Amino acid sequence: MTGERSAFCQLNNMKEKIHPKYYNDAVVICSCGNKFTTSSTKKELKVEVCSNCHPFFTGERRMMDTAGRVERFKKRYKIEG
């Protein structure tokens, strides 16, 4: 691998031994339980929202409540619902 890496660095005018290791099989784990692979400089990535559970991609319209913020907003502006 080091021979391939140094040849790549020489061809692309990149300095050797300063770039992070790049994983082509990095695993992304969402809080909803969805897992998929991608490429990254980290072997494992943990995310809170992914395309499987994000309302924009699912088409589901909901308000995500964080510590009563939605209720305080509705109370302040006298919104019902």
N, C-alpha and C positions, 0 to 999 in steps of 0.2 A: 504494500500500500504506500509506503514512503516513497518508493521510486515513482509511482504514478502521481503522487501528490507533488513531488518536487518538479516533475516534468510539467505538470499542469501550472504550477507557480511560475516556472520559467517562461512558459508560453504566454501567460497572461500578465507578466511583469508584477507578480504578487510576491510579497515577502513571505518567507517560510517561517513556520513556528510562531506566528502571531495571531493566526485566525482560529476561532473556536472550532471544535469538532462538529461536523454537520451530520445529523441523523436523518436518513431517508425513511425510516420506519418509526418515527416518533408517534406516540399514542396520545390522543386528546380525550380526556375524560370529563364529561359534563356532570353537573349536579343532578340532572334528571336521569342519569344512568347510561346515556348514549356514549358510545366509544367509536372513534374512527382514527385512521392513521393519516399522517401528513409528514412534511419535512420540516425540521427545525434544528436549532442549535441545542435544544433540550430534549432529553429522551422521553419525558412525560410532561404533559401540560394539563392542568386542572382549570376548568372554566365553569362559570356559573350559568351561562346561557349559551345554547348552540342553535343551529338551524332547525333542529328537531323540536325544540321547545319554545323558541322565540316567537312571540305573537305576530311579528311581521311575516314570518315564513309559514306559520300554521294557519293564519287567517283568523285566529281567535282574538276577539276584542276583550281585553280585561285590563284592569288597573292593578298593578303590582303594589301592594301595600307594604311599606317599610316602617315599622314601629309606629303605626297610627297616623302617618303623614296624610294619607288620603282622607281619613275622617276629620282631621284638623282643617284640611283645605276645604272640605265640604261644609264644615261648621262655620268657618270664617266667612265664606262667600254665600252662605245660606243656599246650598245646592242640595236637592233631595235625590235620593236614589242609591 
